[in-house]
Amino acid sequence: MRTINTAILKLAKRAETYDKQHLIDSFVDVGPLLTLLSNQDSQILFGRRGTGKTHVLSYLANERAAAGETAIQIDMRTIGSTGGIFSDSSLTVSERATRLLVDTLCTVHDQLLTIILDQTEEFDLSVLGPLLDGFVDAATEVTVKGKVVVEESSGITTRENSTRSIEAGASADSLSIRAGTSTDASREIAGQRKATREGEERLRVHFGAVGTQLRRVVEKLPKNRLWLILDEWSEIPLDLQPFLADLLRRTVLPIGGISVKIAAIEQRCRFRVPDSELSYIGIEIGADAAASVHLDEFLVFENNQTLAKDFFRELLFKHLKAIDGGDSQGVFSSTSSGLVNEIFTQKNAFEEFVRSAEGVPRDAINILGVAAQKAGNNQISVPDVRVAGRIWYTRAKQHAVSSKPGAQELLSWIIDKVIGHRSAKAFLLPTDAQDEVIDFLYDSRVLHIIKQGVSAQDVPGIRFNVFALDYGCYVDLVNTARAPKGLFEIDTEDGARFVEVPQTDFRSIRRSILDLKDFYAESAAR
């Protein structure tokens, strides 16, 4: 096998499997992404699984630390006890969310303490230590809800000891007799008072106290700035998310020296729910947190082909240069363009690879690995990419879809309607459409949102999201009469045509809108 193909097989698929230096060396910025995230406003970074959220935020944390600021990154998958969050149905949602918040705040404390102990030359432990103690004490305050029973007992104990003795003695000169009696008496009075609390211990988070203590800590940090990065937010149970978000809004977000960055999958998160008394519970995007950033806007091939190709070209170059501690130096080309020319047989093969990734770096690395195995001692060709795309779709995505009842049926129906009847590979759904199975297909990366908020003159007042079918759904049809002719069809003054790059406003898109009611009606009739 070619050396470069062997190196491709060594590429890890998840950012957390790399060491810190590799993450730094292999990071690829795309457009203004890092600039946007470096803003001190609190933000939410949206992206599908595998789009590089963890990698981006890890690099951001390193950049802020290099600038002399304090940054901590928390994986929300590791926060909270199983019993407290998932299993105990006797607890209310607010109580479970409170426990989760306390665990999160304790993790903030632990990570800050670790940084301070590791960098004693930059931090004053004698000042920050007591402040951290005050912060964690405020975050873990416990109250008992229930009655208090006081038990009292008392007693008197009397002890008496008596001793009698007679002694006699005689001698030539005298006779003596001595008698004696002694008594030893003592009296003890003992009492006991015991208070018993009967009730349930509950964590109590006093927002003002926690906020005050945390603000005091931040004021003593270098540059009075703390970057709090919460990764894997979507792994938090959906019903707890708005409550945890609300608690963060009341304790952390009001502190001016803290910048919060949250990484989440848009279709699997709930930052806010309405409330009749409080208006809403959670975080309002655009108000409590600055406008969100979407990775899909930068990485999807159909959105910006040049930007997507530049990103994946640099991705391959930096990852391959970073592996094995730089042992590949001198073996591969010294430029990203030269490296791509070494890997692929032609420009079209690289473009096919970028298209197959659908804007997901993790899928891209997996597909490239399979293609490298197929190529062996040769450069990777277009057929190698297509075979790899089909294999990866079957291994990683089709099995996941089959695990959820109704998902494969809906996907097959969409493929038939979109590809079979319309010769397209994308369709439109209203932005307010709520469908659990569509969300699952999106989360499984067999559907991809490539444009949001699309409107048209023939359906005024309604906005749509553009969903594209995954490369693996139609790769077998490429170069056949049934191959998709474009993303979706629109009507123009010059007649109907297929769109390749989605815009935000069209003249007519009616024929590209998919009505899910038709699917459920057909399913009910069967």
C-alpha positions as CSV (number, residue, x, y, z in Angstrom):
1,M,0.0,0.0,0.0
2,R,1.2,3.5,-0.8
3,T,2.7,5.3,2.1
4,I,0.2,8.1,1.9
5,N,-2.7,5.7,1.9
6,T,-1.3,4.0,5.0
7,A,-1.0,7.4,6.7
8,I,-4.7,8.1,5.8
9,L,-5.7,4.9,7.7
10,K,-4.1,6.3,10.9
11,L,-6.3,9.3,11.0
12,A,-8.5,9.2,14.2
13,K,-12.2,10.0,13.8
14,R,-12.9,11.9,17.0
15,A,-11.2,15.0,18.3
16,E,-11.1,13.7,21.9
17,T,-8.8,10.9,20.9
18,Y,-6.1,13.3,19.9
19,D,-3.7,15.0,22.3
20,K,-3.8,18.7,22.8
21,Q,-0.9,19.5,20.5
22,H,-2.4,17.5,17.6
23,L,-5.6,19.4,17.9
24,I,-3.7,22.6,17.7
25,D,-1.6,21.5,14.7
26,S,-4.5,20.0,12.8
27,F,-7.0,22.8,13.3
28,V,-8.4,24.3,10.1
29,D,-10.3,27.6,10.4
30,V,-13.1,28.1,7.9
31,G,-14.3,31.6,6.9
32,P,-14.8,33.9,9.8
33,L,-15.7,31.0,12.2
34,L,-12.9,31.4,14.8
35,T,-13.3,35.2,14.7
36,L,-17.0,34.9,15.4
37,L,-16.4,32.5,18.3
38,S,-13.6,34.7,19.8
39,N,-16.2,37.4,20.5
40,Q,-16.6,37.7,24.3
41,D,-20.4,37.4,24.0
42,S,-22.0,34.1,25.1
43,Q,-22.9,32.0,22.0
44,I,-24.2,28.7,20.9
45,L,-22.3,26.7,18.2
46,F,-24.6,24.5,16.2
47,G,-23.5,21.6,14.1
48,R,-24.3,18.0,13.3
49,R,-22.5,15.1,14.7
50,G,-18.9,15.0,13.4
51,T,-18.8,18.5,12.0
52,G,-15.9,19.4,14.4
53,K,-17.6,21.3,17.2
54,T,-15.3,19.8,19.8
55,H,-12.2,20.5,17.7
56,V,-13.2,24.1,17.2
57,L,-13.9,24.8,20.8
58,S,-10.8,23.0,22.0
59,Y,-8.7,25.2,19.7
60,L,-10.6,28.3,21.0
61,A,-9.8,27.3,24.6
62,N,-6.2,27.0,23.7
63,E,-6.1,30.3,22.0
64,R,-7.7,32.1,24.9
65,A,-5.2,30.4,27.3
66,A,-2.3,31.5,25.1
67,A,-3.6,35.0,25.3
68,G,-3.3,34.9,29.1
69,E,-7.0,34.3,29.9
70,T,-8.5,31.4,31.7
71,A,-10.6,28.8,29.7
72,I,-12.2,25.6,30.9
73,Q,-13.9,23.0,28.7
74,I,-16.6,20.7,30.1
75,D,-17.9,17.6,28.4
76,M,-21.6,17.5,29.5
77,R,-21.7,13.7,28.9
78,T,-19.6,13.3,32.0
79,I,-21.7,15.6,34.3
80,G,-24.3,14.3,36.7
81,S,-25.1,11.0,38.4
82,T,-27.1,8.4,36.6
83,G,-29.5,8.1,39.5
84,G,-30.0,11.8,39.8
85,I,-30.7,12.5,36.2
86,F,-32.2,9.4,34.5
87,S,-33.5,6.9,36.9
88,D,-35.2,8.6,39.9
89,S,-38.7,9.3,38.6
90,S,-39.7,10.5,42.1
91,L,-37.7,13.7,41.6
92,T,-39.2,16.7,39.8
93,V,-37.6,18.0,36.7
94,S,-36.5,21.2,38.6
95,E,-34.8,19.1,41.3
96,R,-33.0,17.0,38.7
97,A,-31.9,20.2,36.8
98,T,-30.7,21.7,40.1
99,R,-28.5,18.7,40.8
100,L,-27.1,18.9,37.2
101,L,-26.4,22.6,37.7
102,V,-24.6,21.9,41.0
103,D,-22.5,19.1,39.4
104,T,-21.6,21.5,36.6
105,L,-20.6,24.3,39.0
106,C,-18.5,21.8,41.0
107,T,-16.8,20.8,37.8
108,V,-16.0,24.5,37.1
109,H,-14.5,24.7,40.6
110,D,-12.4,21.5,40.1
111,Q,-11.1,22.6,36.8
112,L,-10.2,26.1,38.0
113,L,-8.4,24.6,41.0
114,T,-6.5,22.2,38.7
115,I,-5.4,25.1,36.5
116,I,-4.3,27.2,39.5
117,L,-2.3,24.4,41.0
118,D,-0.6,23.6,37.7
119,Q,0.3,27.3,37.1
120,T,1.2,28.6,40.5
121,E,3.5,31.3,39.0
122,E,0.4,32.9,37.3
123,F,-2.2,32.4,40.0
124,D,-2.2,33.4,43.7
125,L,-3.6,30.3,45.5
126,S,-3.6,32.1,48.8
127,V,-6.2,34.5,47.3
128,L,-8.1,32.3,44.9
129,G,-8.2,29.2,47.3
130,P,-10.6,30.8,49.8
131,L,-12.7,32.3,47.1
132,L,-13.1,29.0,45.4
133,D,-14.0,27.4,48.7
134,G,-16.7,30.1,49.1
135,F,-18.0,29.5,45.6
136,V,-18.3,25.7,46.0
137,D,-19.9,26.1,49.4
138,A,-22.5,28.4,47.9
139,A,-23.1,26.0,45.0
140,T,-23.6,22.9,47.2
141,E,-25.8,24.3,50.0
142,V,-28.2,21.7,51.3
143,T,-31.5,22.2,53.1
144,V,-33.8,19.7,54.7
145,K,-37.5,19.9,53.8
146,G,-39.6,18.3,56.6
147,K,-40.2,18.5,60.4
148,V,-37.6,18.6,63.2
149,V,-38.2,16.3,66.2
150,V,-36.4,17.1,69.5
151,E,-35.9,14.3,72.0
152,E,-34.8,15.0,75.6
153,S,-33.8,12.5,78.3
154,S,-32.4,12.9,81.9
155,G,-31.6,10.7,84.8
156,I,-30.1,10.7,88.4
157,T,-27.7,8.1,89.5
158,T,-26.7,7.6,93.3
159,R,-23.8,5.4,94.4
160,E,-22.9,4.8,98.2
161,N,-19.9,2.8,99.5
162,S,-19.4,2.0,103.3
163,T,-16.3,0.5,104.9
164,R,-16.0,-0.6,108.6
165,S,-12.8,-1.8,110.3
166,I,-11.7,-3.0,113.9
167,E,-8.1,-3.3,114.9
168,A,-6.7,-4.7,118.2
169,G,-3.2,-4.9,119.6
170,A,-1.4,-5.8,122.8
171,S,2.1,-5.4,124.3
172,A,3.8,-5.7,127.6
173,D,3.0,-2.2,128.6
174,S,-0.4,-1.6,127.1
175,L,-3.5,-2.9,125.4
176,S,-5.1,-0.9,122.4
177,I,-8.2,-1.3,120.4
178,R,-9.1,0.9,117.4
179,A,-12.3,0.8,115.4
180,G,-13.2,2.9,112.3
181,T,-16.0,3.5,109.9
182,S,-15.9,5.3,106.5
183,T,-18.6,6.0,104.0
184,D,-18.2,7.2,100.3
185,A,-21.3,8.5,98.6
186,S,-21.7,10.1,95.1
187,R,-24.6,11.3,93.1
188,E,-24.6,11.9,89.3
189,I,-27.1,13.8,87.3
190,A,-27.1,13.1,83.5
191,G,-29.1,14.6,80.7
192,Q,-29.3,14.3,76.9
193,R,-30.9,16.3,74.1
194,K,-31.1,15.0,70.6
195,A,-32.6,16.7,67.5
196,T,-33.8,14.5,64.7
197,R,-34.7,15.9,61.3
198,E,-37.3,14.0,59.4
199,G,-37.5,15.0,55.8
200,E,-35.6,15.1,52.5
201,E,-32.3,16.8,51.9
202,R,-32.4,19.0,48.9
203,L,-29.8,21.1,47.1
204,R,-30.5,24.8,47.3
205,V,-28.9,27.1,44.8
206,H,-29.1,30.7,45.9
207,F,-28.5,32.5,42.6
208,G,-27.3,35.7,44.2
209,A,-24.8,34.0,46.5
210,V,-23.4,31.7,43.8
211,G,-23.1,34.6,41.3
212,T,-21.4,36.8,43.9
213,Q,-18.9,34.2,44.8
214,L,-18.1,33.3,41.2
215,R,-17.8,37.0,40.3
216,R,-15.2,37.4,43.1
217,V,-13.2,34.4,41.6
218,V,-13.3,35.9,38.1
219,E,-12.1,39.3,39.3
220,K,-8.9,37.6,40.6
221,L,-8.2,35.7,37.4
222,P,-5.8,37.1,34.9
223,K,-7.4,39.8,32.8
224,N,-10.6,39.2,34.8
225,R,-11.9,36.8,32.2
226,L,-13.2,33.2,32.3
227,W,-14.2,31.3,29.1
228,L,-16.7,28.6,30.1
229,I,-17.0,26.1,27.2
230,L,-19.8,23.5,27.5
231,D,-19.4,20.7,24.9
232,E,-21.9,18.0,24.0
233,W,-24.9,19.9,25.3
234,S,-27.3,17.7,23.3
235,E,-26.4,14.7,25.5
236,I,-28.3,16.3,28.4
237,P,-31.8,14.8,28.6
238,L,-34.1,17.0,26.5
239,D,-36.5,17.8,29.4
240,L,-33.7,19.1,31.6
241,Q,-32.1,21.3,29.0
242,P,-34.3,24.4,29.3
243,F,-34.2,24.2,33.1
244,L,-30.4,23.9,33.2
245,A,-30.2,26.8,30.7
246,D,-32.4,28.9,32.9
247,L,-30.3,28.2,36.0
248,L,-27.1,29.2,34.0
249,R,-28.9,32.3,32.9
250,R,-29.5,33.3,36.5
251,T,-26.1,32.3,38.0
252,V,-23.4,32.6,35.3
253,L,-24.6,34.7,32.3
254,P,-25.1,37.9,34.4
255,I,-21.4,37.9,35.3
256,G,-19.7,40.3,32.9
257,G,-16.3,38.6,33.0
258,I,-17.6,35.2,31.8
259,S,-18.0,34.2,28.2
260,V,-20.1,31.0,27.7
261,K,-19.8,28.9,24.5
262,I,-22.2,26.0,24.1
263,A,-21.8,23.3,21.4
264,A,-25.1,21.6,20.4
265,I,-26.9,19.7,17.7
266,E,-29.8,22.0,16.7
267,Q,-32.3,19.3,16.2
268,R,-31.5,17.7,19.6
269,C,-31.6,20.6,21.9
270,R,-34.2,22.7,23.7
271,F,-32.9,25.9,25.2
272,R,-36.3,27.5,26.0
273,V,-39.8,26.5,26.9
274,P,-42.8,28.9,27.5
275,D,-44.0,29.5,31.0
276,S,-47.3,31.2,32.0
277,E,-45.8,33.0,35.0
278,L,-42.2,33.7,33.9
279,S,-42.9,34.2,30.1
280,Y,-40.2,31.5,29.4
281,I,-37.8,29.2,31.1
282,G,-34.3,28.9,29.6
283,I,-32.1,30.9,27.3
284,E,-33.4,33.2,24.6
285,I,-31.0,33.1,21.6
286,G,-30.3,36.6,20.5
287,A,-31.1,38.1,23.9
288,D,-29.6,36.1,26.8
289,A,-27.0,34.6,24.4
290,A,-25.7,36.2,21.2
291,A,-26.8,34.9,17.8
292,S,-25.8,31.3,17.2
293,V,-23.2,30.1,14.8
294,H,-23.9,27.2,12.3
295,L,-21.0,25.1,11.1
296,D,-23.2,23.9,8.2
297,E,-23.1,27.3,6.7
298,F,-19.4,26.9,6.2
299,L,-18.9,23.3,5.3
300,V,-21.7,22.1,3.1
301,F,-20.5,21.7,-0.5
302,E,-23.7,23.1,-2.1
303,N,-23.6,26.2,0.0
304,N,-20.2,27.3,-1.1
305,Q,-18.2,24.9,-3.2
306,T,-15.0,26.9,-3.1
307,L,-15.1,27.3,0.7
308,A,-15.9,23.7,1.2
309,K,-13.0,22.5,-1.0
310,D,-10.5,24.8,0.6
311,F,-11.5,23.6,4.1
312,F,-11.2,19.8,3.3
313,R,-8.0,20.4,1.4
314,E,-6.5,22.0,4.5
315,L,-8.1,19.4,6.7
316,L,-6.3,16.6,5.0
317,F,-3.0,18.5,4.8
318,K,-2.9,19.5,8.5
319,H,-4.1,16.1,9.8
320,L,-1.6,14.1,7.8
321,K,1.2,16.5,8.7
322,A,0.3,16.2,12.4
323,I,0.2,12.4,12.7
324,D,3.0,10.4,14.2
325,G,4.5,13.5,15.8
326,G,5.5,14.9,12.4
327,D,7.3,11.7,11.1
328,S,5.7,12.3,7.8
329,Q,7.8,15.4,7.2
330,G,9.6,15.2,3.9
331,V,7.5,12.3,2.7
332,F,4.4,14.2,1.6
333,S,4.1,17.4,-0.4
334,S,4.8,20.6,1.5
335,T,1.6,22.3,0.2
336,S,-2.1,21.3,0.6
337,S,-2.7,21.5,-3.1
338,G,0.3,19.3,-3.8
339,L,-0.8,16.8,-1.2
340,V,-4.3,16.5,-2.8
341,N,-2.6,15.9,-6.1
342,E,-0.7,13.0,-4.5
343,I,-3.8,11.5,-2.9
344,F,-6.3,11.7,-5.8
345,T,-6.0,10.8,-9.4
346,Q,-7.6,14.0,-10.6
347,K,-9.4,17.1,-9.6
348,N,-12.8,15.5,-10.1
349,A,-11.9,12.7,-7.6
350,F,-11.2,15.3,-4.9
351,E,-14.4,17.2,-5.6
352,E,-16.3,13.9,-5.5
353,F,-14.7,13.3,-2.1
354,V,-15.8,16.7,-0.8
355,R,-19.3,16.1,-2.1
356,S,-19.5,12.7,-0.4
357,A,-18.6,14.2,3.0
358,E,-21.8,16.4,3.0
359,G,-20.0,18.9,5.2
360,V,-19.1,16.4,8.0
361,P,-15.4,16.1,8.6
362,R,-15.8,12.8,10.6
363,D,-17.6,11.2,7.7
364,A,-15.0,12.6,5.3
365,I,-12.2,10.9,7.2
366,N,-14.0,7.6,7.3
367,I,-14.9,7.7,3.6
368,L,-11.3,8.6,2.7
369,G,-10.1,5.7,4.8
370,V,-12.3,3.2,3.0
371,A,-11.2,4.7,-0.3
372,A,-7.5,4.4,0.6
373,Q,-8.1,0.7,1.4
374,K,-9.7,0.2,-2.0
375,A,-7.0,2.1,-3.8
376,G,-4.2,0.2,-2.2
377,N,-1.0,1.0,-4.2
378,N,-2.8,3.5,-6.4
379,Q,-4.1,7.0,-6.1
380,I,-7.7,7.4,-5.1
381,S,-10.1,7.7,-8.0
382,V,-13.7,8.7,-8.5
383,P,-14.9,5.1,-8.5
384,D,-13.0,4.5,-5.2
385,V,-14.7,7.5,-3.6
386,R,-18.2,6.3,-4.8
387,V,-17.6,2.8,-3.5
388,A,-16.3,4.1,-0.2
389,G,-19.3,6.4,0.1
390,R,-21.7,3.5,-0.4
391,I,-19.9,1.3,2.1
392,W,-19.7,4.0,4.8
393,Y,-23.4,4.8,4.3
394,T,-24.3,1.1,4.8
395,R,-22.0,0.6,7.8
396,A,-22.7,3.8,9.8
397,K,-26.0,5.2,8.7
398,Q,-28.3,2.6,7.2
399,H,-28.0,0.4,10.3
400,A,-28.8,3.4,12.5
401,V,-31.9,4.3,10.5
402,S,-33.1,0.7,10.7
403,S,-33.0,0.8,14.5
404,K,-35.9,3.3,14.7
405,P,-39.4,2.1,13.8
406,G,-40.8,4.1,10.9
407,A,-37.5,5.7,10.0
408,Q,-36.6,3.5,7.1
409,E,-40.1,3.7,5.7
410,L,-40.1,7.5,5.8
411,L,-36.6,7.7,4.2
412,S,-37.6,5.3,1.4
413,W,-40.7,7.4,0.8
414,I,-38.6,10.5,0.6
415,I,-36.1,8.9,-1.8
416,D,-38.9,7.7,-4.0
417,K,-40.6,11.1,-4.1
418,V,-37.5,13.3,-4.4
419,I,-35.2,11.2,-6.5
420,G,-37.6,8.8,-8.2
421,H,-40.3,11.3,-9.2
422,R,-38.6,14.6,-9.2
423,S,-35.0,13.7,-10.3
424,A,-33.7,15.9,-7.4
425,K,-31.7,15.3,-4.3
426,A,-33.2,17.9,-2.0
427,F,-36.6,19.0,-0.8
428,L,-38.3,21.7,1.3
429,L,-40.2,21.5,4.5
430,P,-41.8,24.5,6.4
431,T,-39.5,25.8,9.1
432,D,-42.2,25.2,11.7
433,A,-42.7,21.5,10.7
434,Q,-42.2,19.3,13.7
435,D,-41.6,15.6,13.0
436,E,-39.7,13.3,15.3
437,V,-38.6,10.9,12.5
438,I,-37.3,13.7,10.4
439,D,-35.2,14.9,13.4
440,F,-33.9,11.4,13.8
441,L,-32.9,11.1,10.1
442,Y,-31.1,14.5,10.4
443,D,-29.4,13.3,13.6
444,S,-28.3,10.1,11.8
445,R,-26.8,12.3,9.0
446,V,-28.9,10.8,6.2
447,L,-30.7,14.2,5.8
448,H,-28.8,17.4,5.8
449,I,-30.1,21.0,6.2
450,I,-28.3,23.0,3.6
451,K,-30.3,26.2,3.8
452,Q,-32.7,27.8,6.3
453,G,-35.4,30.4,5.9
454,V,-36.0,30.0,2.2
455,S,-39.1,31.9,0.8
456,A,-40.8,32.1,-2.6
457,Q,-43.4,34.3,-4.2
458,D,-45.8,31.5,-4.9
459,V,-46.1,30.6,-1.1
460,P,-46.1,34.1,0.6
461,G,-45.6,34.3,4.4
462,I,-44.1,30.8,4.7
463,R,-40.4,30.0,5.1
464,F,-38.8,26.7,4.4
465,N,-35.7,24.7,5.2
466,V,-33.9,22.9,2.4
467,F,-33.1,19.3,3.2
468,A,-30.7,17.3,1.1
469,L,-30.5,13.5,0.9
470,D,-27.2,12.0,1.9
471,Y,-24.6,11.1,-0.8
472,G,-25.1,7.4,0.1
473,C,-28.8,7.6,-0.9
474,Y,-28.1,8.2,-4.5
475,V,-24.5,7.3,-5.2
476,D,-25.5,4.1,-7.0
477,L,-27.6,6.2,-9.4
478,V,-24.7,8.4,-10.5
479,N,-24.0,8.1,-14.3
480,T,-27.4,6.4,-14.8
481,A,-30.6,7.8,-16.4
482,R,-32.1,8.0,-12.8
483,A,-29.3,10.2,-11.4
484,P,-30.5,13.4,-9.7
485,K,-30.3,16.4,-12.0
486,G,-29.7,19.0,-9.2
487,L,-30.7,20.0,-5.7
488,F,-34.4,20.8,-6.5
489,E,-36.5,22.3,-9.3
490,I,-37.8,25.8,-9.4
491,D,-39.9,27.8,-11.9
492,T,-38.3,30.9,-13.5
493,E,-39.4,33.3,-16.2
494,D,-37.4,31.2,-18.6
495,G,-39.1,28.0,-17.5
496,A,-38.2,25.2,-15.0
497,R,-34.6,24.6,-14.0
498,F,-32.7,22.8,-11.3
499,V,-30.9,24.7,-8.5
500,E,-27.3,23.8,-7.7
501,V,-26.6,26.5,-5.1
502,P,-29.6,27.3,-2.8
503,Q,-30.6,30.9,-2.4
504,T,-32.9,32.5,0.2
505,D,-35.6,33.8,-2.2
506,F,-37.2,32.2,-5.3
507,R,-40.0,32.9,-7.7
508,S,-41.6,29.5,-7.4
509,I,-40.7,26.4,-5.3
510,R,-44.1,24.7,-5.0
511,R,-43.1,21.6,-6.9
512,S,-40.1,21.0,-4.5
513,I,-42.1,21.2,-1.2
514,L,-42.7,17.9,0.5
515,D,-45.9,17.3,2.5
516,L,-45.3,14.8,5.2
517,K,-49.1,14.4,5.7
518,D,-49.1,12.4,2.4
519,F,-46.7,9.9,3.9
520,Y,-48.7,9.4,7.0
521,A,-51.9,9.1,5.1
522,E,-50.4,6.5,2.8
523,S,-49.0,4.6,5.8
524,A,-52.4,4.6,7.6
525,A,-54.1,3.3,4.4
526,R,-51.7,0.3,4.2
